[in-house]
Amino acid sequence: MTDSQIIDFIITAYRAVIIPLIFGIIVYKKMRVRERAFFYLILSYALMTILQNLTHQSNNIYTIYLGRSIEVILASWALYLPFLSKKTRPFLVGGVSLLVLITISEGLLVSNGFEKYNSVSQTLMSIFLIGLALYSLIKLRKNEMVLSLSQEPFFWFALYIAIFHAGNIVTFATEKAIMDASNDLLLDMAFIKSIIYVLGLILMCIGLWQIKKRPTSSSIN
């Protein structure tokens, strides 16, 4: 692929969030509360994509870090909502608050030139969300009410979080080395990230499809 084709693919990949967004709007009435939390996450992705396109010609560092903060809040809420308890709530709130604080601090440092753009906050966020996703999947597996994981929308949504952020850790871990080695490889890294993003959208759509197949009468919060 030529550089222009790769760039076109990357742009199209991130704009493809409109597909699960429209799908989510269609099946919204069938969603349970925990599934609507994931829908709001999809909506935030779409809004951040629009905002980043609008600020493409200017400094969009604020948009990037704002998107990270919103993502960790919504993703944590969506993953932990079905299993939230009084004992574990303080740990969740504390962890999310700390990540948001780190993300905002890093964003301010980068935007004011005190530090180069890096992925420390993103890496920490990904580790946190992977752990939360795996915890949720284990709890879901132990739920006697769930007869088939493949037919449970929450399974696909949690799997998306785990796989997407695992891919993020791999790409972000090698990002600095690639930047130091050759700027030409940055486009290849962005291409890999966009592929991971598309795979995540596919998992989201599979989860939404499971909601679509559900009888309307079973859509209980």
N, C-alpha and C positions, 0 to 999 in steps of 0.2 A: 504494500500500500504506500502511496505517496503521502507526504506530510499533510497536504491539503485534504486528502481523503480521511486521514486519521483525525484531523481536526473536525471535519464534518461529522464523523462517527461520534466523537466525544460530545459535541454539541447536541446531536440527535439523542444520544443515550440519556443525557440529563433531562432533556425535555420530554423523554418518554414517561416521566412520572405522571404525566397527564392521563395515561392509560389506566393504572390502578386507581387514580383519583376519580375518574369518571365511573369506573366499575364500582368503586366504593359508594359513590352517590346513588347508583342504581340499587344496590343491595342494603343501603343504610338502614332501612326500616326493619330488616331482618337481623341486624347486628345486636349482640348483647353488649352490655356496658364495657366489658374488657376489650371487645373487638372495636368498639367505637373509639377507644383510646388509641388504637393503632391507626384508625382512619385519620384521626387528628394529626398523627405523626406524618402520614402520607401528605396530608394537606399542608403541613409545615414545610415539607420538602418542596412541594410545588411553589409555595409562596417565596421560599428562599431562592429557588431557581429563577423566578421572575425578578426578584429584587437584585440578584447578582447580574442578570442580563441588563437591568436598568443602570447598574453602577459599573458596568464593564469598562467604560472609558475613564472612570475615576478610581479613586482608592477604595476598593471593596473589602479591605481588611476587616472593617467593622461588620460587614455583612457575613463574612466567613465565621467570625467568632460569635456573632449573634446566633447564627444557625447552629453552631455547636452547642451553645447554652440551651437553646430551645430543644434540640434533639435529645440531650441527656435527660432533661426534665420529662419530656413526653414519653421517651422510650422506657425510662425507669418506671414511670407511672403505669404504662401499658403492660409491662412485663410483670410487675409486682402486684397490680390491682387485685387479681383473683386470690392472692395468697397473703394479703396484707393483714397484719395482726398488731396488737398494741405492743407486743414485745419487740417486734422487728422494725416497727415504723421509725423509731428514733435513728436506727442504723441507716435506713434508707434515706431519710431526710438529711442526716448528717453527711452521708457520702455524696449525695447529689449536690448539696449546698457547697461542699468543699470543691467539687469538680467545677461548678459554675464560677466560684470565686477564682480558681486557678485559671480558668478559660478567659474570664474577663480581664484578669491581671495581665495575662500573656498578651491578649489583644491590645491592651493599652500600651504595653511596652513596645510591641511591634509597630503599632500605628504611629508612635511618637519617635521612632528611630532608635530607641534604647537597645533594641534587640532585633536580630534578623528573624524573618518568618521561620517558625519551626512547628513541629507536630507533637510537642510534649503533652499539651492538654488533650489533643486528639488521641494519642496513644493511651494515656491514663483513662480517658473516657471509654475507649474501646475495651480495655481490660476489665473495667468495671461492668460494662454492659454485657460482655461475654459471660462473666461470672453470674450475673443476674439472669441471663437467658438460660444458661445451663441449669441453674437452680430451679427456674420455672419449668423447664422441660422435665426435670426429675420429679417435681411435685405433680406435674400433669400426668406423668407415667404412673404414679402411685394412686392417682384418683380412680376409684372404682367405678365412677359414673362414666368415665371415658372408655368406650368399647374399642375404638380404633383411632390411633393417633393420626393416621393419614386422613381421616375424615374430620379431624378437629382443627378448625381454622387457627386457633391459638398456637397449635404446634408449628404450623407453617410460618406464622409471624415471628415466633420466638427463634425458629431455625434461621430465618432471614437475619435477625439481629446477630446471632452467633456467627454465621458464615460471613456476613458482610463486614463485621468488625474484626474478625480474624484476618480477613484479607487486608483490611486497613492497617493492622499491626505489621503485617509482612511488608506492605508497600512503604509505610512510613518509616519502618526500621532501616530500610535500604535507601530512603530518599536522600538523606544527607550525603551518604557515600557517593550516590549517583551525581548529586549536584557538584560535589568536589571533583569528581572524575571527568565528567563531560556534560555540558548543558544540552548537548544533542540528545541525551538519553532521557531528559525530562519529559519530552513528548511521549516517548514510549511508556514511561511511568504513568502519565496521565491516561494513556490508552488502556493500560492494565486496570487502573482504578475504575474507568468507565465500564469495562467489561464486568467487573465485580458488582458495580452498581446495577447493571442490567440484570444480572443473575438474581440480585436481591429483589428487583421489581417483579421478576418471574415468580419467585417464591411468594411474594405478596399477592399476586394475582391468583395463584393456586389456592391460597387461603381464602380469598374473596369468592372464588368459585365454590368452595365448600359451603360458604354462607348462602350462596345463590341456590344450591341444591337443597338447602334446609327448608322444611315446611314452615310456612309463616307462623303457624300456631306454636312452634317450638322456640320462637325468638323471645325468650324470657330473660330479663336482666338478672 
